[in-house]
Amino acid sequence: MTYPYFLAVLVLAAAGITWAVRLAPPRVTAEPTTVDEAPVGGELCEMAYCGACKREQYSAMHEDGSHTCWTCRTTTAGDQ
């Protein structure tokens, strides 16, 4: 008689764990990934928000205010 209740609780627990994992924030890496060469025209200066990665990443800062993400190599617009 308790078997159907146990099964229902087990299914509900599995669903709760699945939702908790899906809603967890993405992990942020503190160290830059390995790259062969620096992005053209910049140096590694600081962490900056990357719209493509949707988090702060190590970036090469440029004189015009733009920055290039070291992870995905996306360059943002500079000061206009």
C-alpha positions in Angstrom: 0.0 0.0 0.0 2.8 2.4 0.6 4.6 1.6 -2.7 2.5 4.1 -4.8 3.1 6.9 -2.3 6.9 6.1 -2.2 7.0 6.2 -6.0 5.1 9.5 -6.1 7.5 11.1 -3.6 10.5 9.7 -5.5 9.2 11.3 -8.8 8.5 14.6 -7.1 12.0 14.7 -5.5 13.6 13.9 -8.9 11.6 16.8 -10.5 12.7 19.2 -7.7 16.4 18.3 -8.1 16.1 18.7 -11.9 14.7 22.2 -11.6 17.3 23.1 -8.9 20.1 22.2 -11.3 18.5 24.0 -14.3 18.0 27.2 -12.3 21.5 27.3 -10.8 23.6 30.2 -11.9 26.4 29.5 -14.4 29.8 28.8 -12.9 32.2 31.7 -13.4 35.8 30.8 -14.0 38.4 32.9 -12.2 41.3 32.0 -14.4 41.5 32.8 -18.1 41.4 30.0 -20.6 44.6 29.0 -22.4 45.1 31.1 -25.6 47.9 31.0 -28.1 48.3 34.7 -28.7 46.8 37.9 -27.4 44.0 39.6 -29.3 45.3 42.0 -31.9 45.9 45.5 -30.6 45.3 45.0 -26.9 46.8 43.7 -23.6 45.3 41.7 -20.8 44.3 44.3 -18.3 41.2 43.4 -16.4 37.9 41.6 -16.1 35.1 43.0 -18.3 31.6 41.9 -19.1 31.3 39.9 -22.3 27.8 39.9 -23.9 28.5 36.7 -25.8 29.6 34.7 -22.7 27.1 36.6 -20.5 29.6 37.0 -17.7 32.8 38.8 -16.8 35.9 37.4 -18.5 39.5 38.4 -18.8 39.6 40.9 -21.6 42.1 42.8 -23.7 41.4 46.5 -23.4 41.9 48.8 -26.4 42.7 52.5 -26.6 39.2 53.4 -28.0 37.5 51.9 -24.9 36.5 48.6 -26.6 37.6 45.3 -25.2 38.1 41.8 -26.7 37.1 38.7 -24.7 40.0 36.3 -24.4 37.6 33.3 -24.2 35.4 33.8 -27.3 37.3 36.7 -29.0 34.2 38.9 -29.2 35.0 42.6 -29.4 32.7 45.2 -28.0 32.1 48.7 -29.3 34.3 51.4 -27.9 33.6 54.9 -26.7 31.8 56.7 -29.5 
